[in-house]
Amino acid sequence: MTGSDKTLTQHNIVEFLADIFDRRGGEEYLGEPVTMAEHMLQGATIAEKNGQREEIVVATLLHDIGHFTSEFGTFSMADTEDRYHEEAGAEVLGEFFPSVVTDCVRYHVAAKRYLCATKPEYFARLSEASVHSLNLQGGPMSAAEIAEFEKNPNLKDIVAVRYLDDAGKHPDMETPGFDHFAPMVQRVVDACCAARTDA
C-alpha cells in the first residue's frame, strides 16, 4: 500500500506509517550501524523512557520519515528527489500532526547545525557519519542563522528531538516495534484533527 493507492485520512494514516516501517524500515541508515526503523524506534523508546510528552515521542519516531516520501503518492511531490528529507517529511505529516511535531521534523537537521555552533562540546558527540552529513548540510550556523533559529517557539522541543536523534544509533539496543507506539501516534493525530475542527 502506498499513498497513491488510497486517500490518506485521520483514520488510516497510522496504519499507513506502520506499513512503511514494516516494508522499508530495514533500509540502511546513512552509514550508521542501525537500520532506518531501528534508528527511529530507538529514539522514540529513549524519549518514552525519559518521560517526554507524547508529541515529542511521536516526533522522534517520525523525524526521518521524509526519506520515504515516495510512499506518499497522494501528495504529488514530483520534486521529492530535490528536496531535503526533513522538509519533505514535515510536509507529508503536516495534514495530520500538530506544528510541534512538524517543526521537530522540519528542523532536526538545522538543530544539529545550531548545537554545533552554540555548544562546542556537542560536536564531539557526533558520529563519523553525522560529522560527514554536517559538512554537507552547511556546517555550524552563523550568528545570523542562530538568531533566526532561536525565534522558533518550539526551539526547546526541536533541540530535544535532535538529542534523541543522536541517541538512536546503537547496534544492539532492543526496542518495541512500531505497533507499541501506534496508539500514541493515533492520539496525537486525533487531538490535532479535533483542534483544527474546533478552530
N, C-alpha and C positions, 0 to 999 in steps of 0.2 A: 504493500500500500504506500503510495506517495501522495503528496498534497494535490497532485493533479488528478488523482483517482476520485476524490470526492471533496466536497466543501468542508473546510475545517471550521468547527464551531466550538463553543464553550464546552460542549458535551463529548467531543471526541478528540480534542487537542492533546489530552494527556495520554490517551491510547496511542495516538499518532507518534508522540515523542518517545513513548516506551518502545514502539516498533523500530524507531531509528536506533535507539540504544541497542536493541536486540540484533538488528541486522548489520549495523555498521560500527558498533562500539568497539569491535576488535581491531579496528584500523590503527596503524601506528600513530603515536602522538609526538610528532616533530622531534624525533631523535631522543626522546626520553625513554626510560626503562619501563614504561607503562603504556597500555592502550588508551585510546580516547575515552572509552567508557570507564576504565579504571581510574583515570585521572579525575574525571568529573565526579564519580562516585566517592572517591577518596576525599575530595574537598568538601563535598556535601556531608559526608559522615563526620568529618572533623568539626564542621560547623554545628551539626546537630549535637554532638557530644559536648561542645563548648557552650551550649545553651543559646546559640544565636536564634533570633526570631525567624519565623518560617520564611519570610520574604528573602532573607539572606541565605538560608539553606537552599532554597529553590534557585536563587540567582547563581549560587556557586555550582549547583547541579547542572545548570543550563548555560554557563558562561561561554562555553566553546561550541554551542550548537550551530553557530554560524559556519563551521566547517562543513556542515551538511545542508546548506541552503538549496542545493539541487533537489532536495526532497520536497521542498515547498513549492510545488509547481503552480499552485493557485495564486502565488504572489507575483507571477510573471516577471521574475527578476532576471531579465535577459542578460544583464551585465554582471551577474554574480561573480564571474571569474575575475573581474577587475575590481571587486570590492574587497575591503578588509573584512576579515571574518567577524570581527567584533561589531562593526556597523551593520553587516548583513544579519547577524544574529539578533541584534536589537530590533531590527525592522520586522523580521518574521515573527518575533514574540510580541511585538507592540500591540497587536489587536486583542491579546488575551491577558497580558500581565501589566501590573502597575509600573509607574515610572521608576520606582526604586529598583525594581528588577531589571528593567531595560537599561537604566543608566549603569548599573553594575556590569551588565553585559557589554554595553557600548564602550565603556571607559576602562575595562580591566587592563587593556594594553597600555593606555595612557597612564594608568596608575603606576605601572612599573617605571615608566619614564619619570613620573613625578617623584616617586620614592627614591629613585637613584639620584635625583637632583637635590632632594631635601634631607635625606638620611644616608650619609656616606656608608654607614655600616650595612645598609640594605644590599648594596651591590655585591658585597662579599658573600651573601647568602644565595645568590643566583646560581643555578646550574649552568654548565657549559653551554647547553643548548639555548638556555634563556638569555645568556650573555650574547650569543650569536644573533638571536632574534632582536634583542635590544638594539644592536647596531643597525640592523635592517629597518627598525622602526623609528629611527631618528635620534637615538641616544638619549641621555638625560635632558629633561626640559630646560628651556631657557628661563630667565627670570620673568619675562613677559608671559610665557606659557604657564608658569607656576601660578602667577597672579590670576590668570583667566580660569585655570582649572579649579582654584580654590573658591571660586564663586558658585560652584555647583552645590545646591542644598543637600545633595546626597553624598557629599565627599567622604564622610566618615564610613558610610556603608560600602562605597566603591573601594576604598582602601582596605577595608576588612575582607572583601571578596578577593582582592589581589593577594593578600597574605594567604588566604585559603587556597587560591590557585597555586601558589608556590609550594604549598604543603602537600599537594596531591600528586606526588611523584615517587612513591615508594613501591619498589618492585614486589614486595612480599606482604603488603597490607591487605587484610581481609575486610571486605565491606559488604553490606547488604546490596541487593540488586536494585534496579530502578523501581520495581514493584513496592519496595519498602517506602519509597518517597512519593509514590503516585498519589496517595490520598492527600498528602500535604500540598503537592502541586495543584491538585484539583481545588483544594480550599482557597489557595491564593488566586487561582483563576476565577472561581465563583465570587469571591469577595470583590475582585476588581470589576467584574462584569456587573455585579449588583450596584457598586458605587457609581459606575458610569450610567446605569439605568436611572438611578435616583437623582443624578446631577441635572 
